[in-house]
Structures are given as C-alpha cells and as structure tokens.
Amino acid sequence: MGFEFPIEDEASRAAAPRVLIVQPKSAYLGVLARRISEGGYRVATAETVSAAIVELHRLPVDLILSELRMPQVSGLELVQMVRDDPVHRDVPIFLLTGKHDAEGAVLAYRSGADTVIAKPFHFEVLIARIGREIERSRVLARLQSDNATLDARVVGRAIELGEMRQRWLETEAELRRLQALVEPSEN
C-alpha cells in the first residue's frame, strides 16, 4: 500500500504537486520518495502496478515515476493502463531503466512514456525534469480547457447566428407578404 511523505508546512504541502512512485524494491522506493519529497513534492508510493493503479484512483497525481522492468506487471504495462484510462491518460509518466537498456527505452517511448531516465542519475536533474514536466502538463491542461471554452463559445455563437438568420428570413418573408398586400391596392 502507498504512503505519503509530509512536507514541512501545511500550505506548501497542499499546493505541492504529487508524484506517484512505483518501485518494487522497498529500500530504493524509500530513497526515491525521500529525495523527491525533499525536492518539494508530495509523494505517494506503490511497490506494484496494481497498487499504483489503486493510488492513482485514490489521489490526484501530477506525475508517475515508475521502474520500467518489474516482476509480474512492467512499467510498460502501467503506461498502457494509464494511457487507456480517459481520466488519467494525460498524466506524465517517467520510466527508470538501466544504463544499458536501450531496447527498454525504445519500448517505453513507443508505449507512451513521456521520459525514460537511465540509472544512475542525479536527483537534482530528476527533480528539475519532474518540475518542468508538471509545469508543461499544467500549461497543456489550461490550453485544452481554454480551447474547450472557446469551442463552446463558437458553438453558442453559431446557434445565435442561425437563430438570427431564421428571424431575418421570417422578417423578410413578412415584409414580402406585406408588400404584396400593399402593391395590388396601389394599382
């Protein structure tokens, strides 16, 4: 089951993005969670993909950081599950892999992972990449929301224009009818 690492003050904690870490080795999971938490993020953890899916549906998650190669269900399968879920498909996913796992990296990108990070890595770089990806994801979400709002406005305006056109046609028809009534009496 997952757990969260606290951030010092409540206001920062509430505003901090949440990273879900999926790592089958509990010692490494603890190190990842501690270092990412120290980077200013709320952290939820899972040792299996099934536990990660539970956490994903239990908590809002801004980014998933998962091991690529895991027993039973791999990080690739996690990527597919998230990308197939209409609610979570846009959550950024980083996969961790071994330094010499080029084939795994290619498969990860093909399955829809946003980033593949080879171990060993510098935690400062990882934390910076997480921050950048979360910001990019939030900007994209705002853009999609703005586009949906604009689309709704365009549809609303099209309906209004259609109604105005219909009223104009009705007014034109009424005007022709009145002109027809007036014109015969003038002759």
C-alpha positions in Angstrom: 0.0 0.0 0.0 1.2 3.5 -0.7 2.0 6.2 1.8 2.8 9.9 1.6 5.8 11.8 2.9 4.9 15.0 4.6 6.1 18.4 3.5 7.0 20.9 6.3 4.2 23.4 6.3 0.6 22.7 5.5 0.2 25.5 2.9 3.2 24.3 0.9 2.0 20.7 1.2 -1.5 21.5 -0.1 -0.1 23.4 -3.1 2.7 21.0 -3.9 2.3 18.6 -6.9 2.0 14.9 -6.1 4.4 12.3 -7.6 3.4 8.7 -7.6 6.5 6.5 -7.4 6.2 2.8 -8.4 9.2 0.7 -7.4 9.2 -2.9 -6.3 12.4 -2.6 -4.2 11.3 -1.1 -0.9 14.7 0.3 0.0 15.1 2.1 -3.3 11.5 3.2 -3.1 12.2 4.8 0.3 15.3 6.6 -1.1 13.3 7.9 -4.2 10.4 9.0 -2.0 12.6 10.8 0.5 14.7 12.6 -2.2 11.7 13.7 -4.3 9.8 14.8 -1.2 12.9 16.9 -0.2 12.6 18.4 -3.7 9.2 19.9 -2.6 6.8 17.3 -3.9 4.1 15.3 -2.2 4.9 11.7 -2.7 2.7 8.6 -2.9 4.3 5.2 -3.3 3.4 1.8 -4.6 5.5 -1.4 -4.9 3.4 -2.9 -7.7 1.5 -1.7 -10.7 -1.8 -2.8 -9.2 -1.1 -0.8 -6.1 -0.2 2.1 -8.3 -3.5 2.0 -10.1 -5.3 2.0 -6.8 -3.3 5.0 -5.7 -3.9 6.8 -9.0 -7.7 6.4 -8.5 -7.5 7.3 -4.8 -5.4 10.5 -5.0 -4.9 13.2 -7.6 -1.5 12.6 -9.2 0.6 15.1 -11.2 3.3 12.7 -12.4 4.1 9.0 -12.2 7.7 7.8 -11.8 8.0 4.1 -12.3 10.6 1.4 -12.7 10.5 0.1 -16.3 11.3 -3.6 -15.5 9.3 -5.0 -12.6 8.2 -8.5 -11.8 4.7 -9.6 -12.8 3.5 -6.3 -14.4 6.1 -4.0 -16.0 6.3 -0.2 -16.3 5.3 -0.6 -20.0 2.1 -2.2 -19.0 1.5 0.6 -16.4 2.0 3.2 -19.2 -0.6 1.3 -21.4 -3.1 1.2 -18.5 -2.8 4.9 -17.8 -2.9 5.9 -21.4 -6.1 3.8 -21.9 -7.8 5.4 -18.9 -9.7 8.5 -20.1 -9.4 10.2 -16.7 -5.7 9.8 -16.3 -4.3 9.5 -19.9 -2.6 12.8 -19.8 -0.7 12.2 -16.5 3.0 12.4 -17.4 4.9 9.2 -16.9 8.7 8.8 -16.3 10.2 5.4 -16.5 13.5 4.5 -14.8 15.7 2.0 -16.6 19.2 0.6 -16.5 22.0 2.4 -18.2 22.4 -0.1 -21.0 18.7 -0.8 -21.6 18.3 0.9 -25.0 15.6 -1.6 -26.1 13.6 -0.9 -23.0 13.8 2.8 -23.5 12.6 2.5 -27.1 9.7 0.3 -26.0 8.9 2.8 -23.2 8.6 5.7 -25.7 6.6 3.6 -28.1 4.2 2.7 -25.3 3.6 6.3 -24.5 6.1 7.2 -21.7 7.0 10.9 -21.6 10.5 10.4 -20.4 12.9 7.5 -19.9 15.7 8.1 -17.3 18.7 5.8 -17.2 20.2 4.9 -13.9 22.3 6.1 -12.3 21.1 9.7 -12.4 21.4 12.9 -10.4 18.5 13.6 -8.2 18.7 17.3 -8.8 18.3 16.7 -12.5 15.5 14.3 -11.9 13.7 16.8 -9.7 14.2 19.6 -12.2 12.8 17.4 -15.0 9.8 16.5 -12.9 9.1 20.2 -12.2 9.4 21.0 -15.9 7.1 18.2 -17.0 4.5 19.0 -14.4 4.5 22.7 -15.5 4.3 21.6 -19.1 1.4 19.3 -18.3 -0.4 22.1 -16.4 0.0 24.5 -19.3 -1.3 22.0 -21.7 -4.3 21.3 -19.4 -5.1 25.1 -19.3 -4.8 25.3 -23.1 -7.1 22.3 -23.5 -9.6 23.9 -21.1 -9.3 27.3 -22.9 -9.9 25.5 -26.2 -13.0 23.8 -24.9 -14.3 27.1 -23.6 -13.6 28.7 -27.0 -15.3 25.8 -28.8 -18.3 26.2 -26.6 -18.4 29.9 -27.4 -18.1 29.3 -31.1 -21.0 26.7 -31.0 -23.0 29.2 -29.0 -22.4 32.0 -31.5 -23.2 29.7 -34.4 -26.5 28.8 -32.8 -27.2 32.5 -32.2 -26.3 33.3 -35.8 -28.6 30.5 -37.0 -31.4 31.9 -34.9 -30.8 35.4 -36.2 -30.7 34.2 -39.7 -34.0 32.4 -39.2 -35.6 35.6 -37.7 -34.2 37.6 -40.6 -35.7 35.1 -43.1 -39.0 35.3 -41.3 -38.9 39.1 -41.3 -38.0 39.1 -45.0 -41.0 36.8 -45.7 -43.3 39.0 -43.7 -42.0 42.1 -45.5 -42.7 40.5 -48.9 -46.1 39.4 -47.7 -46.9 43.0 -46.6 -45.5 44.4 -49.8 -47.7 42.1 -51.8 -50.7 43.3 -49.9 -49.8 46.9 -50.4 -48.8 46.7 -54.1 -52.1 45.4 -55.6 -54.1 48.1 -53.9 -51.9 50.8 -55.4 -52.7 49.7 -59.0 
